[in-house]
Amino acid sequence: MRKEEEAQFSKMEQANKELCSKTRKTSEANNKKSVRIWESTVAKLEGHCKAAQQMEVEKRKKFVHAVCTAIRSDVESTVVGGARISVLTKKK
């Protein structure tokens, strides 16, 4: 009976080793796939972030230009009789 138990134990041990080997290979493949997905996702996010920042710069430029144009129009409309306003100061 002892030999039978040893043979059975040996078979179970071999099956366990094979299963561990398959699990390790599958885990390595999944890790590599996860890294590829992560890297591509980060690259996409970086690209989108740069595009968004550039778009924000363009929006700011347009906004500042519109504000400056409006201020200039207001200042020009307040010029009376050829007098010019040379310095604009902040009100405290």
C-alpha positions in Angstrom: 0.0 0.0 0.0 2.9 2.3 0.7 4.1 2.0 -2.9 0.7 2.8 -4.2 0.5 5.9 -2.1 4.0 7.0 -3.3 3.0 6.5 -6.9 -0.2 8.4 -6.4 1.7 11.2 -4.6 4.2 11.3 -7.4 1.4 11.7 -10.0 -0.2 14.4 -8.0 3.1 16.2 -7.6 3.8 16.0 -11.3 0.3 17.3 -12.2 0.8 20.1 -9.7 4.1 21.1 -11.3 2.5 21.2 -14.7 -0.3 23.3 -13.4 2.1 25.7 -11.8 4.1 25.9 -15.0 1.0 26.7 -17.0 -0.1 29.3 -14.5 3.3 31.0 -14.5 3.3 31.2 -18.3 -0.3 32.5 -18.4 0.6 35.1 -15.7 3.6 36.3 -17.6 1.6 36.7 -20.8 -1.1 38.6 -18.9 1.5 40.8 -17.3 3.0 41.6 -20.7 -0.4 42.4 -22.1 -1.3 44.6 -19.2 2.0 46.5 -19.6 1.3 47.0 -23.3 -2.2 48.2 -22.6 -1.0 50.5 -19.9 1.7 52.1 -22.0 -0.6 52.7 -24.9 -3.2 54.2 -22.6 -0.7 56.5 -21.0 0.6 57.5 -24.5 -3.0 58.3 -25.6 -3.7 60.3 -22.4 -0.5 62.3 -22.9 -1.5 63.1 -26.5 -5.0 64.1 -25.5 -3.6 66.3 -22.6 -1.2 68.1 -25.0 -4.0 68.7 -27.4 -6.3 69.9 -24.7 -3.6 72.3 -23.3 -3.0 73.7 -26.8 -6.8 74.2 -27.3 -6.9 76.0 -24.0 -4.0 78.3 -25.1 -6.0 79.1 -28.3 -9.1 79.8 -26.3 -7.2 82.1 -23.9 -5.6 84.0 -26.8 -9.1 84.6 -28.4 -10.6 85.6 -25.0 -7.7 88.0 -24.2 -7.9 89.5 -27.7 -11.7 90.0 -27.4 -11.3 91.6 -24.0 -8.6 93.9 -25.2 -10.6 94.9 -28.3 -13.6 95.7 -26.1 -11.5 97.8 -23.7 -9.9 99.6 -26.6 -13.4 100.3 -28.0 -14.6 101.6 -24.6 -11.6 103.8 -24.2 -11.8 105.2 -27.7 -15.5 105.9 -27.1 -14.7 108.0 -24.0 -12.2 110.2 -25.9 -13.8 113.6 -26.1 -12.7 116.4 -28.4 -9.4 115.0 -29.5 -8.1 114.4 -25.9 -6.4 111.1 -25.4 -6.2 108.9 -22.4 -2.6 107.9 -22.1 -2.6 105.8 -18.9 -5.2 103.5 -17.5 -4.9 102.9 -13.8 -6.7 100.4 -11.6 -9.3 101.8 -9.2 -8.6 100.9 -5.6 
